[in-house]
Amino acid sequence: MRRMRVAEIARAWAGLASLLALLMLFAASSGPAEGGEGPARPAMAPPPDEQAVTAQEFRGAVDDGSSAALIRFIARHPDQALAEEARRRLAGRTVPDGPALAGDPDAAVYAAFDAARRAGTARAYRDFARAYAGHPLAAEADRQALALP
């Protein structure tokens, strides 16, 4: 009986040794982590390049060809350098847009801002800012009103 128990223990140790060797082999084949130690972990994707995303959105607004698309870009990115380019492009537009931006819930706001912009008076911009006080374009209208005599 004692021999049988010794044999069982020996088999158990052999099994554990085999398992340990297999785990060590797996860990070695995984390669080092970024810091050079331990197994490698899946890397998280880098964050998107914010400037590239903004530039792509600007190109989309220009390609759309509407004043509303440029106004929407300005509303979303008022402090970006490309917003100045959008303002410059918008300044040369004197005809109102045709149909509103499809599916955009702020289409009426863009049309009202465009009407104030085409009127070109501080009063028109102030009226817009009062009517749409909670919208990001209200700050743009205030800025435009202050720039006018």
N, C-alpha and C positions, 0 to 999 in steps of 0.2 A: 504494500500500500504506500509505503514511504517512497519507493521508487517511482510509482505512478505520479505522486504529487510533485516530485522533483522534475519529472519529465514535462508535466503541465506548466510548471513555472518557467522552465527553459524555453518552451514553445511561446509562452506569453512574452518573455523578454525578447525573443527573436522577432516576434511580430511587432513589438514596440520599436525595436531597433530598425526594422524595415520601414515602418511608418515614419520614423524620425528621418531616416535617410531620404525617403521620398519627399518629405516636406522641405528638407534642406535643398534638394535638387530643384524643386519647384520655386523656392525663394531665389535661388541663384539664377534661374532662367528668366525670372520676371524682370531682372535688370534693376539698376539703382533708381531711387526716386530723384526728384529734381535736385535735392540737396546732396545727392551722391550716396546716401545711406538708405538701407532698407528697400523693400519692394517698390516698384513704380506704381503710382496712382494715376488714374485717368485725369488728364489736364482739363480745366475749365476753358471754354472758348474765351478769347479776349473780348473785351467790350467793343462795341462798334465805334468807328471813328466818327465822332460827333460832327466834325467839320465836313467830312465827306457826305454824311447823311443830309446835312443842311444844304450843301451844294447840290445834291441830287434833287432835293425838294425844290430848290430854286429853279433848276433846269426844268422840272416838271411844270412849275408855275409859268415860266416863260413859254414853254412848248404849248401850254393850254391856250395861250393867246388872249385870255380874257383879263379885264381889269380885276375882276373878282378873285382870280387866282393869285394875282400879285398882292392884292389887299389881304387875302388870307395869309400869304407868306409873311407880310409885314406884321400882321396880328400875332402870328406864332413866334416870330424872331425879330422883335423890334430893335434889339440892340446889336444884332449881327451886322457885319460889314456888308453882307449881301442885301440887307434890308435897304441900305442906301441906294444900291443899284436898282432894287425893285421900286423905290420911290422915284428915282430918276426915270425909269421906264414908264411908270404910271403917269408922271407929269406930262408926257407927250401924248397921252390918250385923251381925246376930247369927246368921243362918242360913247354913249352908254353901251354896256354889254347887251347882247341879245338875251337868249334864255339863261336863267340862273344856273349856277353850278349844280349839276344833277346830284340829288341825294345829300346835299350839304345843309344841315339844319340852320346854319348861319347865313344862308344865301341872301335873305332879306336884309340882314345887318350889313353885308358887303355892298349891296345895292344902295342902301341909305348912306353909307360912308362915301361911296363913289359919287352920289348926288351932291353931297356936301363938298367933296373934292372938286367936282366940276364947277360948282357955284364959286368956289375960290374965295369965299369971304370968311372972316373970323367968326361972324355970327352963325353962318351955316355949320361950321365945325363945332362951335359951342352948343348949338341946338342938337347936333348929333350926340355930343358927349353927354348932354343932359338926358336925352332920350334913351341912350344905351350905356348908362353909367356903370353897369356891372360888367361890361364887355371889355376885353383888352384893347379894342380899337378906340375906346373913350380916351385913353391916355394918348394915343396917337393923334386923335382929333384935337386934344388940348395942346399938344406940341405944335401941331400945324397952325392952330389959332394964334398962338403966341408968336409965331414967326411972321404973321401977317400984320400990316399996319392997322 
